[in-house]
Amino acid sequence: MSEQGKIDSKQAVMLMLSMVLPTAILTVPPVVVEFARQDAWLSIMVATVAGLLIARLVVSLSLRFPGRTLVEYAEEILGKVPGKIVGLLYIWMFFLYVGAGVVREFGVFMVTAVMPEFKFFF
């Protein structure tokens, strides 16, 4: 770490990978196969391309506005009020997604480890 309490870009990437990859590897393939069946490979390719495009957008914006947060450059791009709305929506969706993920993973753990006779419906 360069400064106390701050992480650099390599540490941020490693942190994100350590959180996203295990969930993606363990939970995504069965769901994709269940819904897409023989076209599962195509679904994964489309999702990968979409994810790479979003990552490219995030990297371009962070390089264009160095040292600023998403909310700060959203305000500059969209204006003060729309930028704040985008920032609040982003924060709200992030915590909703993280909270739902934690509850889901806890539920799966409880069903598999503690109550194997219970059927997990979602």
Buried (B, 14 or more C-beta within 10 A) or exposed (E): EEEEEEEEEEEEEEEEEEEEEEEEEEBBEEEBBEEBEEEBEEBBEEEEEEEEEEEEEEEEBBEEBEEBEBBEBBBEEBEEEEBBBBBEEEEEEEEEEEEEEEEBBEBEEEBEEEEEEEEEEE
